[in-house]
């Protein structure tokens, strides 16, 4: 399964380096005879460079956010080898009813600037994948703002996905970071997997399998792609029937 690569840290460093270089420019002092003629020009040039640097930082941070938040279920495309893996993860709809829904937390990015988790909800009795909640933390110290989160539209990545009533997108301010949560609920319904497939968000090898996903097999796919299982963390999402 091909995964989009995050460039969050690199983009942020590029922007911050640009800002730092702009701060170093125009630092030398001119004589008093230049103050009346060239002083204003130097000042205006310095301010212009700083403004451009600020824009560069903002654009870089926005670009990093757009890239990371758009990953959601992590599938940037399904190849032949991915279809084989997904085929093995599909299972028949169970006849049993789960009395308890449990969850595991998988993490693929954990940095001071950005953290990304998948919270996997599944039936304790049937091992059927019930929901996947993608939770991402964008830290304010890295330059992320509330406007950046609000400006992102998931429909730009997966057209029509926000029209699905079992998909929910929310953003909250948690003090030191902004928390983005994309909920993919009711995944134990094959029709819902087909609707996601139509939006380009494929977590089944092909449309119309009539099957659902086994949670342990889905976790195995994530593990093979670099995810690490975590214990109880600062997760804000919850599962609702």
Buried (B, 14 or more C-beta within 10 A) or exposed (E): BEBEEBBBBEBBEBBBEBBEEBEEEBEEEEEEEEEEEEBEEBEEEBEEBBEEBBEBBBEBBBBBBBBBBBBBBBBEEBEEEBBEBBBEBBBEEBEEEBEEBBBBBBBBBEBEBBBBBBBBBBBEBBBBBBBBBBBBBBBBEBBBBEEBBEEBEBEEBBEEBBEBEBBBBEBEEEEEBBBBBBBBBBBBBBEBBBBBBBBEBBBBBEEEBEBBBBBEBBBBBBEEBEBEEBEEEEBBBEBEE
